[in-house]
Amino acid sequence: MLLREHLEEYTKEQLLKQARSFELRKCSGLRKAALIERIFECFCAEDMLRSRLVCLTKEQMILFRKACDEPQDISINEIVDSMQLHMYWLGAFEELSDRFCVFEEVSAVFKRIDDEAFKTEQRKKGWMMKCVHFFINCYGIAPVEVIYELYRLKVKDTIDEMIAILWEMPLDIVESCIFPMRSLGLQDWPKDDPIYSSKGLLIHIPILENDEAGDLLDSQMDKEFYIPSVQQIEEICRIGYEENSLAYKKLQKFFMSELDLSYEQAVTWCLQVWVNSCEGELPAEVISEMSDADVVFKSEKQMNELLGLLMDAHNNTRMKQNRGHTPNELTRRKSVCRMPAVVPGSSHAAAMLRDAAPQLNELGIPADLEGSAEKKIYPNAPCPCGSGKKYKKCCGRK
């Protein structure tokens, strides 16, 4: 598969947009064929390709190397990585087989630059990209010092060395940039606030382009940043959600054992639950989407069980407005949170089910408001929020 031929599939406007991202000048007056040649020569230069290839994660590099030799069938756990390689213009999918191929011209250049220095640089920048991926999904805006806490989980560079690495990485790949507090008008920001930084703030560029920075900071308020483990960063980067969290393991098991879905389908739906929760949608939205996809529910009891699992998964999803914390973690910390944890048996669960009731009824699914979601909670009973206190001394206080 040839890159030149692949570029023919793009419109001239798409090509011009890419040319601008490569900082190519005086391209608007070129015919499409000449524009393709200009982009091709720029992209396949050794320095340009090296700057992009060293940003591949460990898993992306493994897949890339294999695809240099022959087309690769893509497993469910490789979909995210293969899509990234495609977005980086390193390869494409065969039309009939859906196998992933590296462009021949890219493979030829790679063989010339694949030395020990390249491998050392790629290990550092590949991990940096995983940290950036977590940042984009769970923070959006963060002090450079917080990003360094993620980075040093595996790489023991200094913070200034990490900053230098970030500046070297192509902007269209990291999609983020460091801004000094002063340039944002935040030079007088309180030093004890989680967002304060002496090194600058890393900001996901689309947040600025869409004028969403103010709203995001308002929703995050004074919440502390969640610092994940290496495994959590790896999972969210590789598959899109925390597959090994207990709530999502239970949900995946239910999809497979109760709804007879394949592993690939179960993982896909778990990812959909994670994405929906991150975007603030009700768990019941997933039921509607599954119904539209012809997933068959066997009984009302099965539906109520699924709703409970969906609410548990929602409560254990890392959210940008919580700076990477889950609703359950914030509940345990007694922090003020705009999106409350939805605890089965609590008033929040009842409210969510009540809001979703019309939609569920349209699907022929009765929402069990009286039986489980709004059950009577007595003063001396354990508080359903999970604090361990009696209801009268916790959420039941007037």
Sequence and secondary structure as in RCSB ss.txt:
>XXXX:A:sequence
MLLREHLEEYTKEQLLKQARSFELRKCSGLRKAALIERIFECFCAEDMLRSRLVCLTKEQMILFRKACDEPQDIS
INEIVDSMQLHMYWLGAFEELSDRFCVFEEVSAVFKRIDDEAFKTEQRKKGWMMKCVHFFINCYGIAPVEVIYEL
YRLKVKDTIDEMIAILWEMPLDIVESCIFPMRSLGLQDWPKDDPIYSSKGLLIHIPILENDEAGDLLDSQMDKEF
YIPSVQQIEEICRIGYEENSLAYKKLQKFFMSELDLSYEQAVTWCLQVWVNSCEGELPAEVISEMSDADVVFKSE
KQMNELLGLLMDAHNNTRMKQNRGHTPNELTRRKSVCRMPAVVPGSSHAAAMLRDAAPQLNELGIPADLEGSAEK
KIYPNAPCPCGSGKKYKKCCGRK
>XXXX:A:secstr
  HHHHHTTS HHHHHHHHHHTT  S TTS HHHHHHHHHHHHTSHHHHHHHHTT  HHHHHHHHHHHHS B   
GGGHHHHHHHHHTTSEEE TTT  EEE HHHHHHHHHH SHHHHHHHHHHHHHHHHHHHHHHHTSEEEHHHHHHH
HTTT    HHHHHHHHHHS HHHH EEEE TGGGT TT  TTSTT  SS EEEEHHHHHTT HHHHHHHHTT   
    HHHHHHHHHTSS TTSHHHHHHHHHHHHTS   HHHHHHHHHHHHHHHHTT  THHHHHHHHHTT     H
HHHHHHHHHHHHHHHT   GGGTT  HHHHHHTT   SS    TTSHHHHHHHHHHHHHHHHTT    IIIIIT 
   TTSB TTSSSSBGGGTTT  
